[in-house]
């Protein structure tokens, strides 16, 4: 895994699929939202949604995989007038600051044209409604740290670590205790100080890091 930085250390993603339906001047708009970790997953979700509603007139879509200036994003109006469907949905996703997310706006045409502004509001609205039903989790990057300590320190250390959100992923025992720690990125400094104080400077956190992973927290 590439070492994350900046706003990739903590971000929110969908925890499940959500759907909502709006009816506007006899046209039915179905907003579907789910998690997609790549553009390929996003387009697969679009295709799945087409199969769920095969007789719909349009399946406009948008996805936002990453954020920032180099955001990995995409959208399509799927036959609606340019800029009236995909982009408004993408704006809604980005406005909620979601990552790894795909949205599909499915339309059953009701016979009445809505105009450019009406379509923008309808497609954006069906996705906003779906997001209201969407369970979300926050991904927080944790450093993996393997430390070896003397037994007299074990009880005190394992009592104090949870105060910093640290979990013990694994542990083994011989003449010393070896702990595999998962440390939230924003708790590195206080955890480093804790280890330094308890071991009289023998354990330096930065010297024992060996990668990292994301931990999910319910929002």
GROMACS elastic network, one bead per residue, 0.5 to 0.9 nm:
[ bonds ]
;  ai    aj funct       b0    kb
    1     4     6  0.83339   500
    1   211     6  0.78830   500
    1   212     6  0.79107   500
    1   213     6  0.82666   500
    3   211     6  0.78962   500
    3   212     6  0.79066   500
    4     7     6  0.84277   500
    4     8     6  0.57201   500
    4     9     6  0.59060   500
    4   141     6  0.79692   500
    5     8     6  0.55578   500
    5     9     6  0.56386   500
    6     9     6  0.60518   500
    6    10     6  0.83454   500
    7    10     6  0.60341   500
    7    11     6  0.69557   500
    7    67     6  0.79286   500
    7    68     6  0.77930   500
    8    11     6  0.63621   500
    8    66     6  0.83182   500
    8    67     6  0.80702   500
    8   140     6  0.86421   500
    8   141     6  0.82107   500
    9   139     6  0.78202   500
    9   140     6  0.59468   500
    9   141     6  0.51649   500
    9   142     6  0.85333   500
    9   185     6  0.74106   500
    9   214     6  0.84705   500
   10   138     6  0.68934   500
   10   139     6  0.55259   500
   10   141     6  0.63699   500
   10   214     6  0.87080   500
   11    97     6  0.79636   500
   11    98     6  0.72304   500
   11    99     6  0.69329   500
   11   137     6  0.85191   500
   11   138     6  0.55720   500
   11   139     6  0.54407   500
   11   140     6  0.69162   500
   12    97     6  0.73148   500
   12    98     6  0.54038   500
   12    99     6  0.61281   500
   12   100     6  0.83599   500
   12   136     6  0.65888   500
   12   137     6  0.56557   500
   12   139     6  0.60184   500
   12   140     6  0.88772   500
   12   219     6  0.85820   500
   13    34     6  0.88015   500
   13    35     6  0.66272   500
   13    36     6  0.88970   500
   13    98     6  0.56524   500
   13    99     6  0.53454   500
   13   100     6  0.58546   500
   13   101     6  0.65653   500
   13   135     6  0.87918   500
   13   136     6  0.57508   500
   13   137     6  0.56609   500
   13   138     6  0.63903   500
   13   139     6  0.74289   500
   14    17     6  0.73526   500
   14    18     6  0.88719   500
   14    33     6  0.80767   500
   14    34     6  0.59830   500
   14    35     6  0.51159   500
   14    36     6  0.86110   500
   14    98     6  0.77701   500
   14    99     6  0.81148   500
   14   100     6  0.75394   500
   14   101     6  0.65666   500
   14   134     6  0.66866   500
   14   135     6  0.60683   500
   14   137     6  0.63046   500
   14   138     6  0.87849   500
   15    34     6  0.77418   500
   15    35     6  0.69851   500
   15   134     6  0.74918   500
   15   135     6  0.53183   500
   15   137     6  0.57754   500
   15   218     6  0.86220   500
   16    33     6  0.83763   500
   16    34     6  0.59784   500
   16    35     6  0.68512   500
   16   134     6  0.69010   500
   16   135     6  0.62228   500
   16   136     6  0.77234   500
   17    32     6  0.72199   500
   17    33     6  0.56489   500
   17    35     6  0.72073   500
   17   133     6  0.89452   500
   17   134     6  0.68048   500
   17   135     6  0.80985   500
   18    31     6  0.81583   500
   18    32     6  0.58398   500
   18    33     6  0.53295   500
   18    34     6  0.65433   500
   18   130     6  0.56839   500
   18   131     6  0.70473   500
   18   132     6  0.85849   500
   18   133     6  0.58558   500
   18   134     6  0.51118   500
   18   135     6  0.78675   500
   19    30     6  0.69762   500
   19    31     6  0.54650   500
   19    33     6  0.63810   500
   19    34     6  0.89346   500
   19   126     6  0.86191   500
   19   127     6  0.82273   500
   19   129     6  0.79251   500
   19   131     6  0.79780   500
   19   133     6  0.71621   500
   19   134     6  0.79732   500
   20    29     6  0.83229   500
   20    30     6  0.57312   500
   20    31     6  0.52430   500
   20    32     6  0.67740   500
   20   126     6  0.63740   500
   20   127     6  0.75259   500
   20   128     6  0.87460   500
   20   129     6  0.57862   500
   20   131     6  0.84118   500
   20   132     6  0.87680   500
   20   133     6  0.77270   500
   21    28     6  0.69661   500
   21    29     6  0.56564   500
   21    31     6  0.62422   500
   21    32     6  0.89136   500
   21   126     6  0.63221   500
   21   129     6  0.77289   500
   21   130     6  0.79218   500
   22    27     6  0.82773   500
   22    28     6  0.57685   500
   22    29     6  0.51099   500
   22    30     6  0.64192   500
   22    31     6  0.82349   500
   22   122     6  0.78785   500
   22   125     6  0.79620   500
   22   126     6  0.60726   500
   22   129     6  0.83642   500
   23    26     6  0.60671   500
   23    27     6  0.55940   500
   23    29     6  0.61668   500
   23    30     6  0.87160   500
   23   122     6  0.87930   500
   24    27     6  0.52400   500
   24    28     6  0.64136   500
   24    29     6  0.77210   500
   24   110     6  0.84541   500
   24   114     6  0.85031   500
   24   118     6  0.89993   500
   24   122     6  0.74017   500
   25    28     6  0.83338   500
   25   110     6  0.68492   500
   25   111     6  0.82947   500
   25   112     6  0.64373   500
   25   113     6  0.84561   500
   25   114     6  0.78028   500
   26   108     6  0.86112   500
   26   109     6  0.73821   500
   26   111     6  0.71056   500
   26   112     6  0.71818   500
   27   107     6  0.68530   500
   27   108     6  0.55435   500
   27   111     6  0.72655   500
   27   112     6  0.74810   500
   27   113     6  0.89573   500
   28   106     6  0.80103   500
   28   107     6  0.56602   500
   28   108     6  0.50887   500
   28   109     6  0.67944   500
   28   110     6  0.71414   500
   29   105     6  0.65196   500
   29   106     6  0.55493   500
   29   108     6  0.65987   500
   29   109     6  0.86466   500
   29   122     6  0.71249   500
   29   123     6  0.70848   500
   29   125     6  0.88747   500
   29   126     6  0.62404   500
   30   104     6  0.79341   500
   30   105     6  0.57271   500
   30   107     6  0.64615   500
   30   108     6  0.85535   500
   30   123     6  0.86183   500
   30   126     6  0.61548   500
   30   127     6  0.80724   500
   30   130     6  0.85176   500
   31   103     6  0.69961   500
   31   104     6  0.58361   500
   31   106     6  0.64090   500
   31   107     6  0.89489   500
   31   123     6  0.77092   500
   31   124     6  0.88346   500
   31   125     6  0.83455   500
   31   128     6  0.81136   500
   31   129     6  0.73904   500
   31   130     6  0.56976   500
   31   131     6  0.87473   500
   32    49     6  0.79304   500
   32   102     6  0.82416   500
   32   103     6  0.55483   500
   32   104     6  0.51472   500
   32   105     6  0.65564   500
   32   106     6  0.79589   500
   32   126     6  0.82686   500
   32   127     6  0.69262   500
   32   130     6  0.63318   500
   32   131     6  0.87019   500
   33   101     6  0.70994   500
   33   102     6  0.56926   500
   33   104     6  0.65347   500
   33   105     6  0.89572   500
   33   127     6  0.73186   500
   33   130     6  0.65562   500
   33   131     6  0.71216   500
   33   134     6  0.75747   500
   34    42     6  0.85200   500
   34    45     6  0.79100   500
   34   100     6  0.85094   500
   34   101     6  0.58107   500
   34   102     6  0.55739   500
   34   103     6  0.67082   500
   34   134     6  0.82096   500
   35    41     6  0.84038   500
   35    42     6  0.78027   500
   35    45     6  0.89287   500
   35    99     6  0.82929   500
   35   100     6  0.55322   500
   35   102     6  0.61205   500
   35   103     6  0.89018   500
   36    39     6  0.71859   500
   36    40     6  0.80871   500
   36    41     6  0.51249   500
   36    42     6  0.50532   500
   36    43     6  0.87472   500
   36    44     6  0.89656   500
   36    45     6  0.78977   500
   36    63     6  0.79764   500
   36    64     6  0.85027   500
   36    65     6  0.70238   500
   36    99     6  0.85606   500
   36   101     6  0.51732   500
   36   102     6  0.59960   500
   37    40     6  0.82313   500
   37    41     6  0.63054   500
   37    42     6  0.75200   500
   37    65     6  0.63132   500
   37    99     6  0.84911   500
   37   101     6  0.74645   500
   38    41     6  0.52161   500
   38    42     6  0.63023   500
   38    43     6  0.87795   500
   38    64     6  0.89411   500
   38    65     6  0.61614   500
   38    72     6  0.87105   500
   38   100     6  0.70586   500
   38   101     6  0.89653   500
   39    43     6  0.61662   500
   39    44     6  0.85130   500
   39    63     6  0.74465   500
   39    64     6  0.84771   500
   39    65     6  0.71137   500
   39    72     6  0.80844   500
   39    73     6  0.79837   500
   39    74     6  0.79560   500
   39   100     6  0.89763   500
   39   102     6  0.88194   500
   40    43     6  0.52408   500
   40    44     6  0.61629   500
   40    45     6  0.86913   500
   41    44     6  0.50112   500
   41    45     6  0.62743   500
   41    46     6  0.87383   500
   41   102     6  0.86955   500
   42    45     6  0.51628   500
   42    46     6  0.64191   500
   42    47     6  0.88355   500
   42    62     6  0.83810   500
   42    63     6  0.65065   500
   42    64     6  0.89111   500
   42    65     6  0.86547   500
   42   100     6  0.85835   500
   42   101     6  0.75613   500
   42   102     6  0.55415   500
   42   103     6  0.83099   500
   43    47     6  0.62730   500
   43    48     6  0.86074   500
   43    61     6  0.87578   500
   43    63     6  0.86924   500
   43   102     6  0.83931   500
   44    47     6  0.50694   500
   44    48     6  0.61834   500
   44    49     6  0.86454   500
   45    49     6  0.61446   500
   45    50     6  0.86081   500
   45   102     6  0.76231   500
   45   103     6  0.86550   500
   45   104     6  0.83795   500
   46    49     6  0.51422   500
   46    50     6  0.63189   500
   46    51     6  0.88289   500
   46    59     6  0.76474   500
   46    60     6  0.85838   500
   46    61     6  0.70124   500
   46   102     6  0.81803   500
   46   103     6  0.79973   500
   46   104     6  0.63803   500
   47    50     6  0.50279   500
   47    51     6  0.64402   500
   47    52     6  0.88108   500
   48    51     6  0.51554   500
   48    52     6  0.63998   500
   48    53     6  0.88858   500
   49    53     6  0.63117   500
   49    54     6  0.81811   500
   49    59     6  0.79898   500
   49   104     6  0.74608   500
   49   106     6  0.82449   500
   50    53     6  0.52182   500
   50    54     6  0.52968   500
   50    55     6  0.83931   500
   50    56     6  0.79401   500
   50    58     6  0.89071   500
   50    59     6  0.67945   500
   50   106     6  0.82410   500
   51    54     6  0.50279   500
   51    55     6  0.87987   500
   52    55     6  0.89518   500
   53    56     6  0.57163   500
   53    59     6  0.89116   500
   53   106     6  0.77881   500
   54    57     6  0.86149   500
   55   108     6  0.80329   500
   56    59     6  0.73772   500
   56   106     6  0.66501   500
   56   107     6  0.58431   500
   56   109     6  0.77627   500
   57    79     6  0.88351   500
   57   106     6  0.76010   500
   57   107     6  0.57355   500
   57   108     6  0.53888   500
   57   109     6  0.62722   500
   58    77     6  0.81667   500
   58    78     6  0.59409   500
   58    79     6  0.68108   500
   58    80     6  0.73890   500
   58   105     6  0.77062   500
   58   106     6  0.56159   500
   58   107     6  0.51367   500
   58   108     6  0.71466   500
   58   109     6  0.83279   500
   59    76     6  0.86078   500
   59    77     6  0.77460   500
   59    78     6  0.59576   500
   59    79     6  0.86260   500
   59   104     6  0.62181   500
   59   105     6  0.55463   500
   59   107     6  0.65571   500
   60    75     6  0.76539   500
   60    76     6  0.55142   500
   60    79     6  0.79816   500
   60    80     6  0.78722   500
   60    85     6  0.60467   500
   60    86     6  0.56427   500
   60    89     6  0.87026   500
   60   103     6  0.84411   500
   60   104     6  0.57001   500
   60   105     6  0.50551   500
   60   106     6  0.64341   500
   60   107     6  0.82552   500
   60   123     6  0.84139   500
   61    74     6  0.82136   500
   61    75     6  0.54629   500
   61    76     6  0.53579   500
   61    77     6  0.68340   500
   61    78     6  0.76897   500
   61    85     6  0.75519   500
   61    86     6  0.52589   500
   61    87     6  0.85688   500
   61    89     6  0.72933   500
   61    90     6  0.81410   500
   61   102     6  0.74065   500
   61   103     6  0.55507   500
   61   105     6  0.59498   500
   61   106     6  0.84817   500
   62    73     6  0.75246   500
   62    74     6  0.55599   500
   62    76     6  0.64500   500
   62    77     6  0.88208   500
   62    85     6  0.87570   500
   62    86     6  0.54146   500
   62    87     6  0.71593   500
   62    88     6  0.87619   500
   62    89     6  0.61341   500
   62    90     6  0.52375   500
   62    93     6  0.83391   500
   62   101     6  0.85441   500
   62   102     6  0.58292   500
   62   103     6  0.53333   500
   62   104     6  0.65930   500
   62   105     6  0.86315   500
   63    72     6  0.83147   500
   63    73     6  0.55350   500
   63    74     6  0.53631   500
   63    75     6  0.63687   500
   63    89     6  0.86316   500
   63    90     6  0.65328   500
   63    93     6  0.78402   500
   63    99     6  0.86155   500
   63   100     6  0.75903   500
   63   101     6  0.56656   500
   63   103     6  0.61544   500
   63   104     6  0.87277   500
   64    67     6  0.73101   500
   64    71     6  0.74300   500
   64    72     6  0.61555   500
   64    74     6  0.67993   500
   64    75     6  0.89305   500
   64    90     6  0.71934   500
   64    93     6  0.71015   500
   64    94     6  0.72642   500
   64    98     6  0.73925   500
   64    99     6  0.56800   500
   64   100     6  0.58859   500
   64   101     6  0.54732   500
   64   102     6  0.64762   500
   64   103     6  0.89391   500
   65    71     6  0.72689   500
   65    72     6  0.53623   500
   65    73     6  0.61009   500
   65    74     6  0.88392   500
   65    98     6  0.84382   500
   65    99     6  0.51218   500
   65   101     6  0.60875   500
   65   102     6  0.80226   500
   66    70     6  0.79947   500
   66    72     6  0.51321   500
   66    73     6  0.72199   500
   66    98     6  0.85489   500
   66    99     6  0.54575   500
   66   100     6  0.65058   500
   66   101     6  0.89781   500
   67    70     6  0.69872   500
   67    72     6  0.69311   500
   67    73     6  0.83743   500
   67    94     6  0.81870   500
   67    97     6  0.80561   500
   67    98     6  0.83188   500
   67    99     6  0.67182   500
   68    71     6  0.51373   500
   68    72     6  0.87517   500
   70    73     6  0.89969   500
   73    90     6  0.81016   500
   74    86     6  0.83000   500
   74    87     6  0.86168   500
   74    90     6  0.78011   500
   75    85     6  0.85082   500
   75    87     6  0.61919   500
   75    89     6  0.81793   500
   75    90     6  0.68130   500
   76    79     6  0.83931   500
   76    80     6  0.89498   500
   76    82     6  0.87434   500
   76    83     6  0.84918   500
   76    85     6  0.72723   500
   76    87     6  0.74608   500
   77    80     6  0.52124   500
   77    81     6  0.70213   500
   77    82     6  0.63835   500
   77    83     6  0.67688   500
   77    84     6  0.67975   500
   77    87     6  0.77413   500
   78    81     6  0.87111   500
   78    85     6  0.81437   500
   78    86     6  0.80378   500
   79    82     6  0.79855   500
   80    83     6  0.81572   500
   80    84     6  0.67192   500
   80    85     6  0.68049   500
   80   119     6  0.85009   500
   81    84     6  0.58255   500
   81    85     6  0.78707   500
   81   116     6  0.73304   500
   81   119     6  0.87382   500
   82    85     6  0.76504   500
   82    86     6  0.85863   500
   82    87     6  0.88968   500
   82   116     6  0.89676   500
   83    86     6  0.65477   500
   83    87     6  0.56414   500
   83    88     6  0.72887   500
   83   116     6  0.85390   500
   83   120     6  0.79475   500
   84    87     6  0.67651   500
   84    88     6  0.65172   500
   84    89     6  0.89630   500
   84   116     6  0.60713   500
   84   117     6  0.75209   500
   84   118     6  0.85470   500
   84   119     6  0.56448   500
   84   121     6  0.85077   500
   84   123     6  0.77050   500
   85    88     6  0.55638   500
   85    89     6  0.63219   500
   85    90     6  0.87397   500
   85   105     6  0.75918   500
   85   119     6  0.66753   500
   85   120     6  0.58856   500
   85   121     6  0.88215   500
   85   122     6  0.83226   500
   85   123     6  0.55200   500
   85   124     6  0.73752   500
   86    89     6  0.52796   500
   86    90     6  0.61769   500
   86    91     6  0.87010   500
   86   103     6  0.89743   500
   86   104     6  0.85058   500
   86   105     6  0.81346   500
   86   120     6  0.89407   500
   86   123     6  0.79593   500
   86   124     6  0.87609   500
   87    91     6  0.61189   500
   87    92     6  0.86721   500
   87   120     6  0.85781   500
   87   124     6  0.87930   500
   88    91     6  0.50487   500
   88    92     6  0.64001   500
   88    93     6  0.88822   500
   88   120     6  0.59427   500
   88   121     6  0.79230   500
   88   123     6  0.68329   500
   88   124     6  0.53396   500
   89    92     6  0.51054   500
   89    93     6  0.64464   500
   89    94     6  0.87618   500
   89   103     6  0.71748   500
   89   104     6  0.82685   500
   89   105     6  0.79027   500
   89   120     6  0.83713   500
   89   123     6  0.63316   500
   89   125     6  0.83772   500
   89   126     6  0.87120   500
   89   127     6  0.64559   500
   89   128     6  0.84119   500
   90    93     6  0.51357   500
   90    94     6  0.62011   500
   90    95     6  0.84398   500
   90   102     6  0.88219   500
   90   103     6  0.80072   500
   90   124     6  0.84248   500
   91    94     6  0.51539   500
   91    95     6  0.59055   500
   91    96     6  0.86851   500
   91   124     6  0.80525   500
   92    96     6  0.64541   500
   92    97     6  0.88382   500
   92   124     6  0.64078   500
   92   125     6  0.87187   500
   92   127     6  0.72561   500
   92   128     6  0.67564   500
   93    96     6  0.53432   500
   93    97     6  0.65456   500
   93    98     6  0.60027   500
   93    99     6  0.82155   500
   93   101     6  0.76669   500
   93   102     6  0.83603   500
   93   103     6  0.80684   500
   93   127     6  0.82304   500
   93   128     6  0.84118   500
   93   131     6  0.86550   500
   94    98     6  0.61761   500
   94    99     6  0.81161   500
   95    98     6  0.78587   500
   96   131     6  0.88069   500
   98   101     6  0.65396   500
   98   136     6  0.89980   500
   99   102     6  0.88323   500
  103   127     6  0.69563   500
  104   127     6  0.78363   500
  105   123     6  0.60381   500
  105   124     6  0.84739   500
  105   126     6  0.70128   500
  105   127     6  0.70253   500
  106   123     6  0.85263   500
  107   110     6  0.89411   500
  107   123     6  0.86771   500
  109   112     6  0.75595   500
  109   113     6  0.84622   500
  110   113     6  0.82727   500
  113   118     6  0.85676   500
  113   119     6  0.87583   500
  114   117     6  0.74627   500
  114   119     6  0.58808   500
  114   122     6  0.87767   500
  115   118     6  0.52136   500
  115   119     6  0.61719   500
  115   120     6  0.86778   500
  116   119     6  0.53220   500
  116   120     6  0.63102   500
  116   121     6  0.87793   500
  117   120     6  0.51366   500
  117   121     6  0.62640   500
  117   122     6  0.85515   500
  118   121     6  0.52196   500
  118   122     6  0.60251   500
  118   123     6  0.86349   500
  119   123     6  0.60096   500
  119   124     6  0.82345   500
  120   123     6  0.55383   500
  120   124     6  0.59773   500
  120   125     6  0.81692   500
  121   124     6  0.52213   500
  121   125     6  0.56016   500
  121   126     6  0.84760   500
  122   126     6  0.61622   500
  122   127     6  0.87231   500
  123   126     6  0.53998   500
  123   127     6  0.65421   500
  123   128     6  0.87413   500
  124   127     6  0.54008   500
  124   128     6  0.62123   500
  124   129     6  0.87095   500
  125   128     6  0.50193   500
  125   129     6  0.61298   500
  125   130     6  0.86067   500
  126   129     6  0.51154   500
  126   130     6  0.62664   500
  126   131     6  0.87183   500
  127   131     6  0.61395   500
  127   132     6  0.86927   500
  128   131     6  0.50864   500
  128   132     6  0.64550   500
  129   132     6  0.52320   500
  129   133     6  0.70500   500
  130   133     6  0.53448   500
  130   134     6  0.63852   500
  131   135     6  0.82131   500
  132   135     6  0.84275   500
  135   218     6  0.83153   500
  135   219     6  0.77335   500
  136   217     6  0.88297   500
  136   218     6  0.65933   500
  136   219     6  0.57621   500
  137   216     6  0.60229   500
  137   217     6  0.54096   500
  137   219     6  0.53274   500
  138   215     6  0.80879   500
  138   216     6  0.55663   500
  138   217     6  0.50751   500
  138   218     6  0.63090   500
  138   219     6  0.64680   500
  139   214     6  0.57391   500
  139   215     6  0.55414   500
  139   217     6  0.64418   500
  140   184     6  0.70130   500
  140   185     6  0.77065   500
  140   213     6  0.83483   500
  140   214     6  0.53445   500
  140   215     6  0.53722   500
  140   216     6  0.65193   500
  140   217     6  0.76331   500
  141   183     6  0.83989   500
  141   184     6  0.61612   500
  141   185     6  0.58579   500
  141   186     6  0.87911   500
  141   212     6  0.69272   500
  141   213     6  0.57277   500
  141   215     6  0.63815   500
  142   166     6  0.87328   500
  142   182     6  0.56526   500
  142   185     6  0.52332   500
  142   186     6  0.86092   500
  142   211     6  0.87466   500
  142   212     6  0.54826   500
  142   213     6  0.54681   500
  142   214     6  0.58776   500
  142   215     6  0.68816   500
  143   181     6  0.78957   500
  143   182     6  0.56796   500
  143   183     6  0.50428   500
  143   184     6  0.63676   500
  143   185     6  0.61834   500
  143   188     6  0.81836   500
  143   209     6  0.66874   500
  143   210     6  0.75967   500
  143   211     6  0.60972   500
  143   213     6  0.67043   500
  143   214     6  0.87793   500
  144   169     6  0.89253   500
  144   180     6  0.69800   500
  144   181     6  0.57139   500
  144   183     6  0.64537   500
  144   208     6  0.83409   500
  144   209     6  0.56761   500
  144   210     6  0.57312   500
  144   211     6  0.54869   500
  144   213     6  0.73876   500
  145   179     6  0.80269   500
  145   180     6  0.57708   500
  145   182     6  0.64610   500
  145   183     6  0.73424   500
  145   205     6  0.73151   500
  145   206     6  0.84082   500
  145   207     6  0.87463   500
  145   208     6  0.53571   500
  145   210     6  0.61195   500
  145   211     6  0.78607   500
  145   212     6  0.84340   500
  146   178     6  0.69499   500
  146   179     6  0.56435   500
  146   181     6  0.61250   500
  146   182     6  0.89951   500
  146   205     6  0.88609   500
  146   208     6  0.55889   500
  146   209     6  0.66901   500
  146   210     6  0.75967   500
  147   177     6  0.82577   500
  147   178     6  0.56752   500
  147   179     6  0.54133   500
  147   180     6  0.66999   500
  147   181     6  0.77766   500
  147   203     6  0.73336   500
  147   205     6  0.81302   500
  147   208     6  0.63786   500
  147   209     6  0.89153   500
  148   176     6  0.66026   500
  148   177     6  0.56011   500
  148   179     6  0.63724   500
  148   203     6  0.80961   500
  149   152     6  0.83791   500
  149   153     6  0.66600   500
  149   154     6  0.70047   500
  149   176     6  0.58919   500
  149   177     6  0.53573   500
  149   178     6  0.64608   500
  149   179     6  0.80814   500
  149   199     6  0.77537   500
  149   203     6  0.82236   500
  150   153     6  0.57602   500
  150   154     6  0.68649   500
  150   175     6  0.79116   500
  150   176     6  0.50895   500
  150   177     6  0.61983   500
  150   178     6  0.89099   500
  150   199     6  0.87016   500
  151   154     6  0.51255   500
  151   155     6  0.78431   500
  151   175     6  0.80503   500
  151   176     6  0.59704   500
  151   177     6  0.61897   500
  152   155     6  0.70798   500
  152   156     6  0.80684   500
  153   156     6  0.55867   500
  153   157     6  0.60037   500
  153   158     6  0.85665   500
  153   198     6  0.71797   500
  153   199     6  0.78599   500
  154   157     6  0.53080   500
  154   158     6  0.60903   500
  154   159     6  0.84854   500
  154   177     6  0.71989   500
  155   158     6  0.54001   500
  155   159     6  0.61385   500
  155   160     6  0.87345   500
  156   159     6  0.51858   500
  156   160     6  0.62797   500
  156   161     6  0.87200   500
  156   198     6  0.86287   500
  157   160     6  0.52210   500
  157   161     6  0.60125   500
  157   194     6  0.84612   500
  157   195     6  0.80893   500
  157   198     6  0.77970   500
  158   161     6  0.54893   500
  158   162     6  0.73481   500
  158   167     6  0.89933   500
  158   168     6  0.81749   500
  159   162     6  0.67826   500
  159   163     6  0.81294   500
  160   163     6  0.57015   500
  160   164     6  0.76568   500
  160   194     6  0.86263   500
  161   164     6  0.56090   500
  161   165     6  0.68957   500
  161   166     6  0.53633   500
  161   167     6  0.72875   500
  161   168     6  0.86268   500
  161   191     6  0.75745   500
  161   194     6  0.86185   500
  162   166     6  0.50319   500
  162   167     6  0.64111   500
  162   168     6  0.88962   500
  163   166     6  0.72996   500
  164   167     6  0.89262   500
  164   183     6  0.79671   500
  164   184     6  0.78782   500
  164   187     6  0.62788   500
  164   188     6  0.89910   500
  164   190     6  0.77866   500
  164   191     6  0.70766   500
  165   182     6  0.85659   500
  165   183     6  0.69822   500
  165   184     6  0.65676   500
  165   187     6  0.77449   500
  166   181     6  0.66773   500
  166   182     6  0.55871   500
  166   184     6  0.66159   500
  166   187     6  0.83625   500
  166   191     6  0.85062   500
  167   180     6  0.85544   500
  167   181     6  0.58833   500
  167   182     6  0.52850   500
  167   183     6  0.69898   500
  168   171     6  0.71909   500
  168   179     6  0.66585   500
  168   180     6  0.57655   500
  168   182     6  0.63086   500
  168   183     6  0.89707   500
  169   179     6  0.77178   500
  169   180     6  0.53807   500
  169   181     6  0.57658   500
  169   182     6  0.65020   500
  170   178     6  0.83444   500
  170   179     6  0.60135   500
  170   181     6  0.73890   500
  171   177     6  0.71276   500
  171   178     6  0.55114   500
  171   180     6  0.59803   500
  171   181     6  0.87954   500
  172   176     6  0.84808   500
  172   177     6  0.59689   500
  172   178     6  0.52496   500
  172   179     6  0.67234   500
  172   180     6  0.88250   500
  173   176     6  0.58506   500
  173   178     6  0.62659   500
  173   179     6  0.88562   500
  174   177     6  0.64682   500
  174   178     6  0.83105   500
  182   212     6  0.78733   500
  182   213     6  0.83392   500
  183   186     6  0.83390   500
  183   187     6  0.66736   500
  183   188     6  0.66573   500
  183   191     6  0.79020   500
  183   212     6  0.87552   500
  184   187     6  0.53209   500
  184   188     6  0.67599   500
  184   215     6  0.87351   500
  185   188     6  0.56660   500
  185   189     6  0.88539   500
  186   189     6  0.75175   500
  186   190     6  0.88449   500
  187   190     6  0.56873   500
  187   191     6  0.60687   500
  187   192     6  0.84008   500
  188   191     6  0.52419   500
  188   192     6  0.58580   500
  188   193     6  0.85486   500
  188   205     6  0.79331   500
  188   206     6  0.87946   500
  189   192     6  0.50990   500
  189   193     6  0.62609   500
  189   194     6  0.86758   500
  189   205     6  0.88131   500
  190   193     6  0.50192   500
  190   194     6  0.61237   500
  190   195     6  0.86757   500
  191   195     6  0.61831   500
  191   196     6  0.84629   500
  191   205     6  0.77204   500
  192   195     6  0.52588   500
  192   196     6  0.60930   500
  192   197     6  0.86285   500
  192   203     6  0.83867   500
  192   204     6  0.65869   500
  192   205     6  0.50955   500
  192   206     6  0.77568   500
  193   196     6  0.50120   500
  193   197     6  0.60871   500
  193   198     6  0.85724   500
  193   204     6  0.85569   500
  193   205     6  0.84470   500
  194   197     6  0.52592   500
  194   198     6  0.61312   500
  194   199     6  0.85363   500
  195   198     6  0.52561   500
  195   199     6  0.60136   500
  195   200     6  0.81821   500
  195   201     6  0.75981   500
  195   202     6  0.83623   500
  195   203     6  0.60749   500
  195   204     6  0.70376   500
  195   205     6  0.71317   500
  196   199     6  0.54641   500
  196   200     6  0.57368   500
  196   202     6  0.66482   500
  196   203     6  0.57405   500
  196   204     6  0.61653   500
  196   205     6  0.79223   500
  197   200     6  0.51679   500
  197   201     6  0.62960   500
  197   202     6  0.89028   500
  197   203     6  0.89125   500
  198   201     6  0.77243   500
  198   202     6  0.88008   500
  198   203     6  0.86541   500
  199   202     6  0.53042   500
  199   203     6  0.60963   500
  200   203     6  0.78614   500
  201   204     6  0.67419   500
  203   206     6  0.89583   500
  203   207     6  0.79558   500
  203   208     6  0.81748   500
  204   207     6  0.56235   500
  204   208     6  0.70971   500
  205   208     6  0.55054   500
  205   209     6  0.68050   500
  206   209     6  0.57037   500
  207   210     6  0.87762   500
  209   212     6  0.82025   500
